[in-house]
Amino acid sequence: MSHPLGVSRPDLEVTDLPTPEEVFKVSKIGPKELFKYAVGPSLIALGISVGSGEWLLGPLSVGQYGFIGVGWVILVSALLQTFYNVECSRYILATGETPVVGWGRVPPGWPLWVPLSVVIVIFAFIAGGWASSAGDGVYALIHGAPPPAGELEPRWWAVALLVLVFVITALARRISRVLELANWVMVGSILLALLAVDLLVVPFSQWWEGILGFITPAAPPEGITATQLGGLAGFTALASGLNWYVMGHYRDKGYGMGHRVGFISGLRGARREILASGVTFPDDERNRGLWRRWYRLLMVDMWGVFFVGAILGMLLPTILMSHAVTMSGEKPTRENVPTFVASVLGAEYGQAVFFIGLLLGVLVLFSTQLGIFEAMVRVTTDAANATSPRLRALIQGDPRRFYYPFMIVLLVVISIIIFQSLPVALVEWSANMSNLGALLYPFLLMYLNSKLPRPARPRPWHYVILVLNFLFFGFFFVNFIADFIGDPLVTF
């Protein structure tokens, strides 16, 4: 029995959904089991989310222009992206295929969409602004001061952190699980430390100003460009139209049909084959009930962890930046934003606070570096494994034989690029390139999800939300291109 879906790819085999208890090897899924075993993929996405947008672009925009007219862009972006994440993950739960493989089922077929999608993801993130910014933070931690203009040592630290990502994945038994655990530690530490610092030093009036800015629709402040707002919108929460590149961790976690397809193991793990084509479930009473259970777990993971964490991850650094601007009487620049807050707090409260601020910044940016770098390798590995029988024969069904050599190649290329430009300029480029995805992938996703087994198909209003993603983020990308080649579409 098989389920046809799209073009140019094999039909999906049909078998029963596994139970959550079977996947997570527990007798029941209660609150303890939920957070110990089921929650996780959203943390990897959140580790990327609480990063360059939250530590660089958000605080830079708020520090220069204030909350009003900026904050609501953050909230709208986070809401739209969380809906979009759910729809991307819906496809994974129902088929076990990661999105980059699923795109190959959309007409005219995989020879267009799969290579194009890999190129778009790599082109968007290979600039390495996230890595370069983390290097600035490490330099400041070591030397006790932000790096001077033109200093090359921070870039070498950025390269060292890329090597550390390679080591972390190489030592893993199951790569997704190691990333989850790393992000439990990093994201938890970041949010708790930011909350503690904000409660200690930021007056209530600035807390209220930040919250009000998030929920008050207003015209953008005078002087800000739509390109800056586009970068902020693109990297609030995750990566707007390209969020799908991280959602594949639901397959590796074993959510739904991901349990039937396989996962990428680390060098210390056992050899695991990943099916080249996905599987889905029959439309019967048992599987309808199991689908509802898996979908509820997805909603808890996305709305209870990712969305809440993304909002806190943007609010806490931006109100701290706002307070730093008030304290210093100065505004951050592209050059000093990675270390601006730490420098101001250090001058006011002492060297220990300076180092705490820097350490937070390094953790924030390294969690982004870990997730983005690994995801570029993962997306390329999944695409190559699914579409090339010759490669599958060459690697003898072991994706690690492609994954790790490609990671080394990518490490070398990114290491060269990060010596070429300012970190924040690289991040703004990546953020606006992420918005390009909003012009394409919401429509590809609508096509795929409309052809899933009936219990898994979206409701009509879900399609409306996907169109809103296209309109909101797509506008910012079109403006970015107009600005790049001439004049922006909109000035404020």
ABEGO torsion letter per residue (X at the ends): XBBBBEBGBBBBBBBBBBBAAAAAGBABBBAAAAAAAABGAAAAAAAAABBAAAAAAAAAAAAAAEABGAAAAAAAAAAAAAAAAAAAAAAAAAAGBBAAAAAAABOAEAAAAAAAAAAAAAAAAAAGAAAAAAAAAAAAAAAGBBBBBGBAAAAAAAAAAAAAAAAAAAABABAAAAAAAAAAAAAAAAAAAAAAAAAAABBAAAAAAAAAAAABBBBBBBGBBAAAAAAAAAABGBAEAAAAAAAAAAAAAGBEAAAAAEBBBBAABBBBBBBABBBBBBBBAAAAAAAAAAAAAAAAAAAAAAAAAAAAAAAAAAAAAAAAAAAAGBBBBAAAAAAAAAAAAAAAAEAAAAAAAAAAAAAAAAAAAAAAAAAAAAAAAAAAAAABAAAAAAAGGBAAAAAAAAAAAAAAAAAAAAAABBAAAAAAAAAAAAAAAAAAAAAAAAAAAAABBAAABBBAAAAAAAAAAAAAAAAAAAAAAAAAABBBABBX
